[in-house]
Amino acid sequence: MELSALLAGKPGIRSVDLATLESLFDALNDVAFFVKDRDGRYLSANNTLVRRCGLRSKADIIGKTVLEVHPKLLAQTYLAQDRQVIDSGMALKKHLELHLYPSRGRGWCLTYKTPLRDESGQIVGLAGTSQDLGLADELHPVYRKIADIALHIRENYHESISMDELARSAGLSLSRVERLFQRVFHYSPRQLLLQSRLGAAMAMIEAGEQRSIAQVAYACGYTDHSAFSRQFKAHAGMSPQQYRMHCKGV
């Protein structure tokens, strides 16, 4: 059962079962757990998230927003994600992103966020997890190369990207890059490219940009409009045009 179902429509569930869920996630040192209201304020957090933010106790994070407990640039990214989940009502699944720890070390995480609804079906907030992946750069000789490939894909998704060339530039074979991606990120390089392109397309549509669907596809690195539409529907559960109408409230 999804967390949204556990927290919605049951008297007392927020105070009792939320504390129980929080205590379960407290036992996981590599998974941050959180629940936020519609305004982005933390309602619940496990000890891993508290430590990740460099705070002393849960009391230091409850009632605050990401802008108050995370580095500004990353916080703005997290805030945009939260708004996307709450405004669209769609979960964010297996999202690969970078995190900066209080020590200034870098780490990669897989993030999941799902909307929470009240008894009437209205979205009242979100819950999520963020799982730490891999090792810090200085502790793994190949990690930095894989991280650089991931960053290149995320930043240049709109261009034609050759995985073979990226592997060669890192001094690795493509097969090794793919194995390491799966081991460190639980993702293949092509899955990351697909997520980056479709995520950008959804953001453009949500922003109400006056572009045709074909123009959105091209701006996100697609030369085949039909392939874009097929992948978008598989990712979002609706066609790009249906998603545009959904975002307009039609």
N, C-alpha and C positions, 0 to 999 in steps of 0.2 A: 504494500500500500504506500502511495506517495505521502510525503510529509505534509503536503497541503491538505490531504484528506484527513490526516491525523489531527491537524490543528483546527480544522473548520467544522462548525456545526455541532459542537459538543460542549455543553456547559462545563466550565471549570478547566477545560483542556489546556488553556494557555498558562495557567499558574502551576498546575500539577504535572501534566505530561511534558510540558516544555522543560521543566526543571529535570525531569527524568532523562529526556533526550540529551540535554546539556551534559548531565553527569556521565552518560554513556560515551559521548564524544570527548570528554575530559581524559578518557583512558587512551586516546589515540594521539600520539606525539607528532605524527606527520600529517594530520588532517585538522584544518581550522573549520569550526562550525559557527554559524551565525544566523540570527533572525533579525530582520529590520522591519520597521513600520513603513507606511507609504512615503513618509518624509525622509527616509533613509537613516533614521535613528536606530541604533542597536538596541534590541530588546533582550537579546540573549547572545552569549559568546562562550566558547569553551576556553580552557586554559591555554591551548596551543595558539589561538588567535591573540590572546592577551600577551603572550611571550613574543609572538611575531611582531606585534606593534611596539615592543619595548616598554610595556606597561607593567605595573606591579600587581594589580588585582582586577577582577572583573568590574568592580565598582568604578574603575578608571575609564571603562569603555562604554558601559551601559548608559543610554541616553545621548550619546555622542554620534556624530556622523563620520563617514570616512575622511572628510576634509579635516577633521580634528585629530585623527589618529594615524593617518598614513601620509607619506610624502605627497606634496601637492599634485605633481603630474600624474602619479599613479592613482591618487584619490579621484582625480577628475575622470580617469578612465573607468574606475570602479563605479562611480556615480552614474556615468552614462549607461553602463551595463544595467544597473539597477532600474533606471528609468525605462530602458527598453523592455525589461522583463515585466515591469508593472504596467506600462502603457499598452504593450502588445498582448499581455496575458500568456506569453509563450516562454517556456523554460529555456535557459541557457545551459547547454550540455557539453561537457568535455572540452571546455574552452582553455586553450593553452595560453598562459600569460606569465610575464616576468614579475617578480616581487623583490623589493629591496628590504633587507632585514636591518634591525637597529645597528648591527655591526658594520653596515654598509656593504655587506656581502650580497651577491645576487643569487636568486634561486628561481626555478621554474615551478609553476603550479598548474594543476588541472582543476578548473573551477566549474561548479554546477550551481545554478540558481533556479528556483522554482517559485512562481507566485503563490501567495496564500490568500484564500477567500473566506469570507464570513458566511453565515447561514443563508444569506440572500444571494450568494454568488459574487458579491463585489470583492474586488482585490483590495486587501487591507495591508499588504506588505509582501515580504519574500523571505525565503530561507535558503541557505546554501552551504556548500562545503568547498574547501580549497585544499587539494592534496599536494604536498611537497613532492617534487620529483628530483631524482638524480643527486649529484654531489656538487659542492661548490667548485668554481672554476679551478682554483689553485690546488684542489685535492684530486683532480681527475685530468690526466694529460690530454684526453680527447674531448672532454666535455665542452671546452671553449669553442672548438671547431664546430661541434654539433649546434651549440647555442648560436654561433654566428650564422650558420645556415638557416636556422629557424628565424632569426631576426631579419635576414635578407628576404626570406619568403614573406614574412608579415609586412615588411615595408615596401616590397616591390611586387605585390600580388597582381597589380594592374598591368604588368609587363609580361612579355613572353619569357618564361623561366625554364631553363634546361637543368634538370636534376643531375644529368651527367656532368655538365660543366661545373655546377656547384660542388659536386663531389671531387672533381679533379682539382679545383682551386683550393680545396681543403687538404689535398694530398691523400684522399681516401677513395676506395672503390665505391661505386653506387650501392652495391649489395651491403657493404659494411655500414654505410651511412643509414640505410634503411633499417638494418639490425639495431644500430645504436639509437636511432629515433624511437623504435618500438620499446627498447629497454629503458631509455631515459624518460621519454615523453608519453609512451603508450600511444603513439601516433606515427603514421608514416608521413614522409615529407609531402606526398601528394594529398593526403588528408588535410594537412595543415594549409596547403595552398587552396584547396577547395573551401575550407572553412573561412579563410581570410577573404576570398573573393565574395562568397555568399553573404558573409557578415557585412562587408562594405556595401553590397547591393541592398540589403535590408535597411541599412542606415540611411542610404540615399532615398529610398522609397518612403521611409518613415519621416524624413525631413521635409517631405512634400516638394522636392525639387521638380522643376518643370522640365523633366526629360522624359522621352519616350522609354519604354521598357528596353527597346533595342539599344538606345543610347546608354542606359544604365549598365546593360550587359557589356557593352564595349568599354565603358569606363572602368569596369572591374576585371578586364583582361580576357573577356570572352569574344571570340570572333564568330562563333556559331550560336545564333540566337536560340535555336531549338534545344541545343545542349544546355544552355543556360536555364531555359524554362524547365527542362526535365530535372536538372539538379536542384534548382530552387524549390520546386514542388516536393521533391524527396526530402529536402532539408527543412522546409517550413510547413509542409502539409497543405499548401495551396499554391496556385500559380502566382507569378509576380503581379499580374493585374488584379487577381483576387486579393492579394496582400495589400496592394495600394488602396483598394476599396475598403478593406478592413481597417486600415490606418486612418482613413477619412471618416470612419464610423458609418459607412453606407451599408 
